[in-house]
Amino acid sequence: MAESPVENLQLGRKLDAAPPGCPALKLVGVTKYYGSLCALDRVDLTVRQGEIFALLGPNGAGKTTLISIVAGLVRPTAGSVEVFGYDLKKHPMKVRASIGLVPQEINYDPFFSVNEVLRFMMGYFGLKPDQKRIDAILQAFDLLDKKHSNTRALSGGMKRRLLIAKALVYDPPLVFLDEPTAGVDVELREELWKYILGLKKKGTTIVLTTHYIHEAERLSDRIGVLDKGRLVRVGTRDDLLEEFGEQVLLFELERPVERLPHGLAELGVTRQPDGRHLVYRYRNGNGRLNEVMDLIRSSGLSVREIRDRHTQLEEVFLKILGRAGGLPQ
């Protein structure tokens, strides 16, 4: 599709407006223990209104635990949670009504139709079923022709759409998408990306967890990296690339060398095991490239090809987690 149907979706009920400048989500010192296991360790996080915030981390990092705490499904061991200025402990119902949650696992009632599922969902949040609103949601997610179908008859992709429709039908201003494109095909993934961006244009705040680095890079305003229960970095893509990124030059020689000519190692040049490739890495434009080039020429080395590349966000992610390695491609 050229344009997301969500672009034309009229939002339904609005909750009490948050004070100007109030974050959509604020976590202070949020900690969660399961016995002796620390799932979250003093997490401080602020998500701004209207932004898409991507939360990255390996399996077991604590992403789902964090979402479950904010949604009121899990109690934190320590710390505080505020959603649009409402404290979770003092105003749990207001907080829960402000949140739409799309879980990673497909979760639906197999005994009802698509339309009934959405009617019930509105009722869970104290709203009278609004058929116009439901039909608009179904139209937005290409499910209108499945309106009276039993949910068991839906394909995997349609079930994924229904999960998102359930989370949006009562118009929450904050939406958590926990691995929304896990296990879906490329075409559906592209459609869901358009839907997400359409929601952002309508002012919805979105917290996205994903294992697809490209997905986070394409959709998010900012990225947080969670590892072993700790939030180790938060920043924009450019922030993270500036802090951890580097440029890599790969010199392919005409003939292999057994050792580096004198002076190249001191400039940071390394020799690959095949002896035919030299690697020079530098950051933020602060390298000594001219000196490296001059020394390579003066050493009599014949260079067949020079290739350069910049660090990708996936490599930055691995560096942050302390798992960087490998040679330039």
C-alpha positions in Angstrom: 0.0 0.0 0.0 1.2 3.5 -0.8 -0.4 5.0 2.4 -1.3 3.5 5.7 -5.1 3.3 6.3 -4.3 4.5 9.9 -3.7 7.9 8.3 -7.4 8.3 7.9 -8.5 6.6 11.1 -10.4 8.9 13.4 -9.3 8.5 17.0 -12.0 7.7 19.6 -12.1 8.6 23.2 -9.5 10.9 24.7 -8.3 10.6 28.3 -7.5 13.6 30.5 -4.8 15.6 28.8 -1.4 15.3 30.3 0.3 18.5 31.6 2.5 20.2 29.0 6.0 18.7 28.9 4.9 15.7 30.9 6.5 12.5 29.6 4.4 9.7 28.3 6.3 7.3 30.5 8.7 7.8 33.4 10.5 5.0 35.2 12.6 5.8 38.2 14.7 3.0 39.8 12.5 0.2 38.6 13.8 -3.1 39.9 12.3 -6.6 39.8 13.5 -9.7 41.5 12.2 -13.2 40.9 13.7 -14.9 44.0 17.4 -14.3 43.6 17.2 -13.5 39.9 17.4 -9.7 39.1 15.2 -9.2 36.0 15.4 -5.4 36.1 18.1 -3.4 37.9 17.3 0.2 38.9 16.0 1.2 35.4 15.5 4.9 34.9 13.8 5.8 31.6 11.8 8.7 30.2 9.7 8.4 27.0 8.5 11.6 25.5 5.0 12.1 24.2 4.5 11.3 20.5 7.8 9.5 20.0 8.6 6.0 18.9 11.0 4.5 21.4 12.7 1.2 20.5 13.8 -1.0 23.3 16.5 -3.4 22.1 18.2 -6.3 24.0 19.0 -10.0 23.8 16.6 -12.6 25.0 16.2 -12.5 28.8 17.4 -8.8 29.0 14.2 -7.8 30.8 12.2 -6.1 28.0 8.9 -8.0 28.5 9.3 -7.7 32.3 9.5 -3.9 31.9 6.4 -3.8 29.7 4.5 -6.1 32.1 5.3 -3.8 35.1 4.1 -0.7 33.3 0.9 -2.5 32.2 0.2 -3.5 35.7 0.7 -7.2 35.1 3.8 -7.6 37.3 4.6 -5.7 40.5 8.0 -4.2 40.7 10.2 -4.9 43.7 11.2 -1.3 43.9 10.9 2.0 42.0 8.1 4.1 40.5 6.2 4.2 37.3 4.3 7.2 35.9 2.2 7.3 32.7 1.2 10.8 31.5 1.8 12.0 35.1 -0.3 9.3 36.7 1.5 7.2 39.3 1.0 3.5 38.8 0.5 2.7 42.5 -1.9 5.6 43.1 -3.9 5.5 39.8 -3.6 1.9 38.4 -6.9 2.1 36.5 -6.0 5.4 34.8 -2.6 4.1 33.9 -4.0 0.8 32.5 -6.6 2.7 30.5 -3.9 4.8 28.9 -2.0 1.8 27.6 -2.5 -0.5 24.6 -0.4 -3.7 24.8 0.4 -5.9 21.8 2.0 -9.0 23.2 4.6 -11.1 21.3 2.5 -14.2 21.6 -0.7 -14.4 19.6 -3.5 -14.2 22.2 -7.2 -14.3 21.3 -10.4 -16.0 22.3 -11.0 -18.8 19.7 -14.8 -18.9 20.4 -15.7 -15.5 19.2 -15.8 -13.6 16.0 -13.4 -10.8 15.1 -16.2 -8.2 15.7 -17.1 -9.7 19.1 -13.5 -9.7 20.2 -13.2 -5.9 19.6 -16.6 -5.2 21.3 -15.5 -7.1 24.4 -12.2 -5.3 24.4 -14.0 -1.9 24.5 -16.1 -3.2 27.4 -13.1 -4.3 29.4 -12.0 -0.6 29.4 -15.4 0.8 30.5 -16.5 1.9 27.0 -19.8 1.2 25.3 -19.3 -0.8 22.1 -19.0 1.7 19.3 -19.6 -0.1 16.0 -18.4 2.8 13.9 -15.1 2.8 15.8 -14.8 -0.9 15.5 -15.5 -0.8 11.8 -12.9 1.9 11.3 -10.3 -0.2 13.1 -11.2 -3.2 11.0 -11.0 -1.2 7.8 -7.6 0.2 8.9 -6.2 -3.3 9.4 -7.8 -4.9 6.4 -10.1 -7.1 8.5 -13.5 -5.7 7.6 -14.3 -8.6 5.4 -13.5 -10.9 8.3 -15.7 -9.1 10.7 -18.0 -12.0 11.4 -15.4 -14.8 10.9 -14.4 -16.9 13.9 -10.9 -15.9 15.0 -9.8 -19.5 14.5 -10.3 -19.1 10.8 -7.8 -16.3 10.5 -4.4 -16.7 9.0 -1.3 -16.0 11.1 -0.9 -12.5 9.6 -4.6 -11.7 10.2 -4.3 -12.8 13.8 -1.3 -10.5 14.2 -3.4 -7.6 12.8 -6.2 -8.5 15.2 -3.8 -8.3 18.1 -2.9 -4.7 17.2 -6.5 -3.8 16.5 -7.4 -5.0 20.0 -4.8 -2.8 21.5 -6.0 0.3 19.6 -9.8 0.0 19.6 -10.1 1.9 22.9 -7.7 4.5 21.6 -4.8 4.4 24.2 -2.3 7.3 23.9 0.6 4.9 24.8 1.1 1.6 22.9 3.5 -1.1 23.7 4.4 -3.3 20.7 6.3 -6.4 21.9 8.0 -8.0 18.9 5.1 -7.0 16.6 6.6 -8.4 13.5 8.0 -11.6 14.9 7.3 -14.5 12.6 5.5 -12.5 9.9 6.4 -12.3 6.2 8.2 -9.3 4.6 5.0 -7.9 3.0 3.1 -7.8 6.3 6.1 -6.4 8.1 6.2 -3.5 5.7 2.4 -2.9 6.2 2.8 -3.0 10.0 5.6 -0.4 9.8 3.3 1.9 7.8 0.6 1.4 10.5 3.1 2.3 13.2 4.3 5.4 11.5 0.6 6.4 10.9 -0.1 6.1 14.6 2.9 8.3 15.4 1.5 11.0 13.0 -1.8 10.9 15.0 0.2 11.6 18.2 0.3 8.1 19.7 3.4 7.3 21.8 4.9 3.9 20.9 7.3 1.7 22.8 8.6 -1.0 20.4 10.7 -4.0 21.3 12.3 -5.8 18.5 15.1 -8.1 17.5 15.3 -6.5 14.1 17.9 -3.8 14.2 16.7 -2.4 10.9 13.2 -2.1 12.2 14.4 0.0 15.2 16.6 2.1 12.9 13.8 2.8 10.5 11.0 3.5 12.9 12.3 4.9 16.1 13.1 8.4 17.3 15.3 7.1 20.1 16.7 3.7 21.0 17.4 2.1 24.4 19.6 -0.9 25.0 18.6 -3.2 27.8 21.1 -5.9 28.9 20.9 -8.2 31.9 18.2 -6.1 33.4 20.1 -2.8 33.1 19.4 0.1 30.7 22.9 0.5 29.4 22.4 3.2 26.7 19.7 5.6 25.4 20.1 7.8 22.4 19.2 8.5 18.8 20.7 6.4 16.1 23.1 9.2 15.3 24.0 9.5 19.0 24.9 5.9 19.2 26.8 5.8 15.9 28.8 8.9 17.0 29.7 7.3 20.3 30.4 3.8 19.1 30.7 4.0 15.4 33.9 4.0 13.4 35.0 4.1 9.8 37.0 1.2 8.5 39.4 1.2 5.6 40.4 -2.2 4.1 43.6 -2.2 1.9 43.9 -5.1 -0.4 47.5 -5.7 -1.4 48.8 -7.1 -4.7 51.1 -9.4 -2.7 50.8 -10.6 0.8 53.2 -9.4 3.5 54.5 -11.4 6.5 54.7 -8.4 8.8 53.6 -4.8 8.9 56.1 -2.2 7.7 57.6 -0.1 10.5 55.3 2.6 11.7 52.0 1.3 10.5 51.2 -0.5 13.7 51.8 2.7 15.7 49.2 4.4 13.6 46.7 1.8 14.4 46.9 -0.4 11.2 46.5 -4.1 11.6 47.3 -7.0 9.3 44.8 -9.7 8.6 46.0 -13.4 8.9 46.0 -13.8 5.1 48.7 -11.1 4.9 47.0 -9.6 1.9 44.7 -7.2 3.7 45.5 -4.3 6.0 42.8 -2.7 8.2 42.7 0.8 9.5 39.9 2.0 11.9 39.2 5.5 13.1 36.3 7.4 14.6 34.6 10.7 14.1 36.9 11.8 11.4 39.8 12.0 13.8 42.0 9.5 12.0 45.5 9.9 10.7 44.6 8.7 7.2 47.1 10.9 5.3 49.9 9.5 7.4 48.7 6.0 6.9 48.5 6.5 3.1 51.9 8.1 2.9 53.6 5.4 4.9 52.0 2.6 2.8 53.3 4.3 -0.4 56.8 4.9 1.1 57.0 1.3 2.2 56.7 0.1 -1.4 53.4 -1.8 -0.8 51.3 -2.1 -4.0 47.6 -1.6 -3.2 45.1 -3.3 -5.5 41.9 -1.9 -3.9 40.8 0.3 -1.0 37.3 -0.3 0.5 35.7 1.8 3.2 32.7 1.3 5.3 31.0 2.8 8.3 29.8 0.9 11.4 26.2 -0.2 11.1 23.7 0.1 14.0 23.8 -3.7 14.5 27.6 -3.6 15.2 27.0 -0.7 17.6 24.4 -2.8 19.4 26.9 -5.7 19.7 29.6 -3.3 20.9 27.3 -1.9 23.6 26.6 -5.5 24.8 30.4 -6.2 24.8 30.1 -8.8 22.0 31.8 -6.9 19.1 34.1 -8.9 16.9 34.9 -9.9 13.4 36.6 -8.3 10.5 35.1 -5.8 8.0 33.1 -7.2 5.1 
